[in-house]
Amino acid sequence: MEAVIQKISSDLGINIPKLIVKELSLREGLYVNVYGNGNRIIIDTVKPNVSFNLSDMMDQISENNIHRSIDTGAPTGNEIW
């Protein structure tokens, strides 16, 4: 499929045809690496560097997914609890 290179802000870009978007399950916000190889432009998807928010994770705890406490026995060292 042909695409036209267009000016986007101070960069250049192309629209990815819908058929390719669907075939490769592409979506907005997906991280990719873009590099040249000879006369080709290669676009590979990459796993994003995800950070977690403790408050958001704590909000997901419910009676159905909380772990029970485990008895590990009496202290055997210099524990302070």
C-alpha positions in Angstrom: 0.0 0.0 0.0 1.2 3.5 -0.8 1.2 6.3 1.8 2.1 9.9 1.5 4.7 11.5 3.8 3.2 14.6 5.4 4.6 17.4 7.6 3.4 17.0 11.2 4.5 19.9 13.4 8.3 20.0 12.8 8.5 16.3 11.9 7.3 14.1 9.0 4.8 11.3 9.3 2.5 8.9 7.5 -1.0 7.6 8.1 -1.0 3.8 8.6 -3.8 2.3 6.5 -6.7 0.8 8.4 -6.1 -2.7 7.0 -2.6 -2.7 8.5 -3.8 -1.2 11.8 -6.4 -4.0 12.1 -4.0 -6.8 11.0 -1.3 -5.8 13.5 -3.7 -4.8 16.3 -2.2 -1.3 16.5 -3.8 1.3 18.7 -3.2 4.9 19.8 -0.6 5.1 22.6 1.3 2.0 21.5 5.0 2.4 21.9 7.2 1.7 18.9 10.8 1.8 17.8 11.4 3.4 14.4 14.6 2.9 12.5 16.0 2.9 9.0 17.6 -0.1 7.3 18.9 0.6 3.8 15.9 2.1 1.9 13.4 0.7 4.4 11.7 2.2 7.4 11.2 -0.4 10.1 8.6 0.0 12.9 8.7 -2.5 15.8 6.3 -2.5 18.8 8.0 -2.4 22.2 6.9 -3.0 25.7 6.3 0.4 27.4 8.2 1.3 30.6 5.2 1.1 32.9 5.1 2.6 36.3 2.6 1.6 39.0 0.6 3.8 41.4 0.3 2.3 44.8 -3.0 4.0 45.5 -4.5 2.7 42.3 -3.3 -0.8 43.1 -4.7 -0.7 46.6 -8.1 0.4 45.3 -8.2 -2.9 43.4 -8.0 -5.1 46.6 -11.3 -6.7 47.4 -12.6 -9.6 49.7 -12.4 -11.8 46.6 -8.7 -11.3 45.9 -7.1 -10.5 49.2 -4.5 -13.0 50.5 -5.0 -14.5 54.0 -2.3 -14.0 56.6 0.3 -16.8 57.0 1.6 -17.9 60.4 5.3 -18.2 60.1 5.8 -19.2 63.7 7.5 -17.5 66.6 10.4 -15.0 66.1 13.7 -16.7 65.9 16.1 -13.8 65.6 16.2 -10.1 66.7 12.9 -9.1 65.0 11.4 -6.0 66.5 7.7 -6.9 66.1 
